[in-house]
Every structure is written in C-alpha cells, then in structure tokens.
Amino acid sequence: MALTIGVDVGGTKIAAGVVDENGEILARTRVPTPADPQWAVDAIAQAVRELREQYPAVVGVGVGAPGFVDRERSTVIFAPNIAWENEPLKTRIEELTGLVTVVENDANCAAWAEFRFGAAAGHSDMVLITVGTGIGGGIVLDGRLHRGRFGVAGEIGHLNMVPDGLLCGCGGKGCWEQYGSGRALRRYGREKAAADPIAGKRMLELNDGAAETIRGIHITEAAQDGDPLALECYDELADWLGRGLADLAALFDPGVFVLGGGVSDSGRLLLDPVAKAYEQYLTGGVHRPRAEVVLASMGSAAGIVGAGDLARI
Ligand SMILES: [Zn+2]
C-alpha cells in the first residue's frame, strides 16, 4: 500500500501525518508555525523527515497551505498568515526532503478528505463550507477537485452578499463571511445581549455580565439550554448560511453540502436551521432535487488526510 505524508500548515501550528490509501493516519507530528516564512518551510521539511524515519516507504508529500496556491500545485501565490508571497514551496520541500511534493489550498484538502473518506463519500459533486472565524470552502465536481484556471477557486467566504456591507479582512465590503461565520455569530450575540440585557440574561451570565466580550461558546451554551435570544443568534447565522448555500446550489448543483469548521461542532443547532434556510432560498426549490446538508465527519484530521491523499493524484 502506497503511503504518503500529509501536512496541514496552519497559522499557529504545522500538523503532519503518514496517510494510507484508506485515509487512515498511521503516525503524526506537530510543531508550532515559526514566525519567519523561511523557517516555516524548514519546519515543514523537518516534520516530513521525522515521519519518514518511522515510515521509510512513503512515496510523496502533500502540503495544505492557507492561501492561494497556483493551478500547478507548486507555488503559494499568497498566504497572509505565514507571510508567503510567490513561495516556490513544492521545489523547496522537494530539495529539502527528496520526496515528490504537491501543494494544495488547505480548504481544498479538507474538502477532498470529506469527499474521499468522510461525510461526502459516495457522492460525485460536493461543496465543503468551513464555518470558523471566517468561511472557507472547497468544491468537488464530477469527482475532481475544482481548482479553477488559476488555482484559486472555492474562495466562497468572499462571495459579495451585501452591497456596501461590512468591511471584510480581504478589503472588500459585504462578503458572506462577515454574516455567516463564527465571528458574525459572536457579533450577533454581543449586539443582541447589549440591546436587551433581560432577554440576553443567559448569555451575559455565562460571560460574567459583559456583553461586549461574549464569545461563540457562550452563545452556543445558552442556545443549547434553549435560551431564545441565543437561538435567535443561531437563526440569523443560519439564515445567511442558507442563502449562500442556495447560491452555491444554483451554480454547482452538488449532491451534498458538508458543513465543517469550528462552528459546526455545535451540531444540529447549526445544521437544522441552515438546512431549513437553504430550502427556503433555493431557486426553483419545489421543482428540483435538493442537495443534502450534512456535518463534516473528518474533524481536525481532514487537512492531513486530504493533503496526503492528493499527493497520490
Ligand atoms: Zn472578503
């Protein structure tokens, strides 16, 4: 069985693992992401060497990077969190390890893992939506990862949803992730609890009475207790997510939407209202088959497994 190494490069940590053809991780390692962009390259190579010592039979490396990666799966065009710009990562890792290397966008890796081994297994067309601090995504069409002409497809968090809306980290205004992400959920909680402290009592209690520092965890816990205002926050978040899913269905007609990322840890609390809003906004809703909306199942392993598996292709 051909083994590969998958590397998940995050803003704070680099996680790597030996991945087999069934998507199982046989060994893992992780190190903090160095602040210097070139040291980050060295740290990836070091993690690969460490795993290769345990499994000398590995045949290749897949690196999932948080940013724009070119269509040739070779150069990181731009990765703001690591300060990489036109970084020839494939060549560098190959020089440092002697192993054939491919570089992929990290969300594409996660989507591929869900498609091959996770919640979208058995489907031919899927879209992964990662709902974390922002919104990320990956698209698989006809069994193939959709990279686009320049390799940067799937930046779904920056769909322009609201004309002249909230300023986004990308420099644009009104991007989807300003309304449908974990950060947006937090904003809804803070605004609603500040506007109506009596209705927001439960969320406020969980944060020692301070509305302006309420976090997602407080909203989730209050919502799980059935608190109406916290549930309203989730409904607002879900409404925006459902709108976006309906747009994505109009474009790609997938068989399944997979919801991943930290906010999806809240499970049905997120899934049920998103599925409902999606059905409500879907164009031609009653006259067309509808994609399922499901939760991701690969968890934090998705980045490593997807990167490792894409190194085989
Ligand atoms: Zn944006």
Boltz pocket constraint, residues with backbone or C-beta under 6 A from the ligand:
constraints:
  - pocket:
      binder: B
      contacts: [[A, 157], [A, 158], [A, 168], [A, 169], [A, 170], [A, 171], [A, 172], [A, 173], [A, 175]]
      max_distance: 6.0
